[in-house]
């Protein structure tokens, strides 16, 4: 007799993390259903291909019944969501995304990568190296990685799971930071720089979450941390009973003719990622992997083929004269690291760097000052924001003058219309220049790959 297939319903299935989890559970053989009030690409096509795209857009309480084994609540769903209310009335088991992942990995060794920046890349490196050596592992990562179909994998037989641990809230009814739900055995903390001002309105409140993460390390755990970050060092060097602390710093490296090499004794190992922040990310990942049985020689063999995670200094187009990069950098620390990395890697090319202020934090007048002096590495720094986005997020208006003052950069150009920005880009002579496009959005609807092709045609 076949065991009963578990039936799981997703409230807000259309988000990147949620639809990946839905697909992973569908692959595992669970019966998956879901709802959402908007589903964008690529979520729509991927859910449709798997046969689990909701028939209608919207919320339908009638989908919620006692036949469900679990309801998974996405961050996009509010407290008054009609499907959530029905699930609560029926007394169904309601999980946040991280709670459910923990339940699925309760018998595994859990490795959790935390930090305001670098965690996606560190997680991606670990996955890449483990896959190179055909290790069995489950994972959860915040970006698409070459060679991996999904951003989530949950199986019954993998002994370990590698988790990118986010400090954001778990759901509208669970204000716990996501990374506290995973209960790590090995934890890594890459760096701390204030973010998510909408849920952590003060710097101290934000930092407290990382202190809680470190304090949640159980006896026998390992806590790996970047000693270049003073705050991380203070938090992670605290005495914790039976917890091993291991510090790491940027891997020794050299840059020769625009190519970065890792230095290991007398060997030079070429890698496809660059920038001091990525040398730290490599070192952090290498330290984690050493705890999982990956030797130095194995690491150096595998890392040469790592191309980076999607949207992390991703090359859109390249010629002998010009390279167009796309980067997820939007927070001040990420902006500073990415622009410095490109300029150091290609010192002879002029760097035009364009940042879109798109997130709640980046558009908040109180937070803008955090960007002071972060854009100094760009020869021509540019900021774009859409005033309508501020209205949509119910934020106080900001002016181009506010932005220039906050960044403390007189070279800064500011655009508030994306067509004007596009004209500026296409009218620029790109010979001997590199372009770095930084945003968690798309500059008001740009097809960035198409734009990059137009640039290098010049």
Secondary structure, 3 states (H helix, E strand, C coil): CCCCCCEEEEECCCCHHHHHHHHHHHHHCCEEEEEECCCCCCHHHHHHHHCCCCCCCECCHHHCCCCCCEEEECCCCCCCCHHHHHHHHCCCCEEEHHHHHHHHCCCCEEEEEECCCCHHHHHHHHHHHHHHCCCCCEEECCCCCCCCCCCEECCCCCCEEEEECCCCEEECCEEEEHHHCCCCCEEEECCCCCCCCCCCCCHHHHHHHHHHHHHCCCCCCEEEEECCCHHHHHHHCCCCCCCEEEEECCCCEEEECCEEEEEECCEEEEECCCCHHHHHHHHHHHHHHHCCCCCHHHHHHHHCCCCCCCCCCEEEEECCCCEEEEECCCCHHHHHHHHHHHHHHCCCCEEEEEEECCCCCCCCCCCHHHHCCCCCCCCEEEEECCHHHHHHCCCCCCCHHHHHHHHCCCCCEEECCHHHHHHHHHCCCCCCEEEEEECCCCCCCCCHHHHHHHHHCC
